[in-house]
Amino acid sequence: MNAWIFFTVMLVLAGSCHTAQHAKRKDFEKVETPDIRFDAGPPTLVYKTKANYDSLVPVLLSEDGSEIVFYPHPSDIRMPAGEKPGLKSGHPYPIPLESGYLLDQRGIGPNVAFLDISYADYSALKDTPTLEELMALILDKDPLTELCDCGNRHAFKDTERQLNKLIVFGHLRKVCQVLK
């Protein structure tokens, strides 16, 4: 009897997952498929991380990860809220997409690392920390599980919805350049 109840529950759960996925696909069927172009312009970087680093400041490391080659000045991440799509509280947080993906708003890359300091705390600093101080703040030197370049950001008409369509239909890693 217990086996029968277990089997019935598993069938219901499996059916509901399929139904939820089907409903999601239906939501995005009418969204225009983006024209992915890799011409000059700001890149459209979509990524996943090992943990939730959404509110932490990213820096770029050298190929071997031994030094920081790019980091923001505190004023670089102090932006008026609403100046760009996806900004909240005046900071360029990544935009959440379907299936745990994020749309970069800051300028990450394959050699990104996240500092153990929030956008809010970093932007409140009067001066930029030294390279040594920044290196000591690195929380994770290899935080990405996936990174895709989906071409010129200006090629999208509705960036979030069009990227979500690619994700939901399983096309993101097929049409975008997989960097990691």
GIFENVEN-V413244 format. One record per backbone hydrogen bond with DSSP energy under -0.5 kcal/mol. NH is the residue of the N-H (numbers start at 1). CO is the residue of the C=O. E is the energy in kcal/mol with one decimal. If there is no record, write none. Layout:
BEGIN
{{NH;CO;E} {NH;CO;E}}
END
This chain:
BEGIN
{{5;1;-2.0} {6;2;-2.5} {7;3;-2.6} {8;4;-2.3} {9;5;-2.6} {10;6;-2.4} {11;7;-2.1} {12;8;-2.3} {13;9;-2.6} {14;10;-2.6} {15;11;-2.4} {16;12;-2.3} {17;13;-2.1} {18;14;-2.0} {19;15;-2.4} {20;16;-2.6} {21;17;-2.4} {22;18;-2.6} {23;19;-2.5} {24;20;-2.2} {25;21;-2.3} {26;22;-2.3} {27;23;-2.0} {28;24;-1.1} {28;25;-0.6} {29;25;-0.9} {29;26;-0.6} {31;28;-1.1} {35;155;-0.6} {36;34;-1.1} {44;151;-1.5} {45;43;-0.8} {46;44;-0.5} {46;148;-2.6} {47;102;-2.4} {48;146;-1.9} {50;143;-2.7} {53;51;-1.1} {56;53;-2.1} {57;117;-2.0} {59;113;-2.6} {60;70;-2.5} {61;111;-2.9} {62;67;-2.5} {65;62;-1.7} {69;60;-2.7} {70;60;-1.6} {76;73;-1.9} {77;73;-0.6} {77;74;-1.0} {78;75;-1.1} {79;77;-0.8} {79;90;-2.8} {83;80;-2.0} {87;84;-1.7} {88;91;-1.2} {91;88;-1.6} {93;91;-2.0} {94;54;-0.5} {95;103;-2.3} {96;94;-0.5} {97;101;-3.0} {100;97;-0.8} {101;98;-2.0} {102;47;-2.4} {103;95;-2.5} {104;45;-2.8} {104;102;-0.6} {112;109;-1.6} {113;59;-2.5} {114;140;-1.6} {115;57;-3.1} {116;137;-3.2} {117;115;-1.5} {119;55;-2.1} {122;118;-2.8} {123;119;-2.9} {124;120;-0.9} {125;122;-1.5} {134;130;-2.7} {135;131;-2.7} {136;132;-1.9} {137;133;-1.0} {137;134;-0.7} {138;134;-0.5} {138;135;-1.1} {139;114;-3.2} {140;114;-1.2} {143;112;-0.5} {145;48;-2.3} {146;48;-1.3} {148;46;-3.0} {149;177;-2.9} {150;44;-3.4} {150;148;-0.7} {152;37;-3.5} {153;42;-3.8} {155;152;-1.6} {156;153;-1.2} {162;158;-2.9} {163;159;-2.6} {164;160;-2.6} {165;161;-2.0} {166;162;-1.8} {167;163;-2.3} {168;164;-3.0} {169;165;-2.3} {170;167;-1.3} {171;166;-3.1} {172;166;-1.2} {174;171;-1.1} {175;171;-2.3} {176;172;-1.9} {177;149;-2.7} {178;176;-0.6} {179;147;-2.8} {179;177;-0.7} {180;147;-1.7}}
END
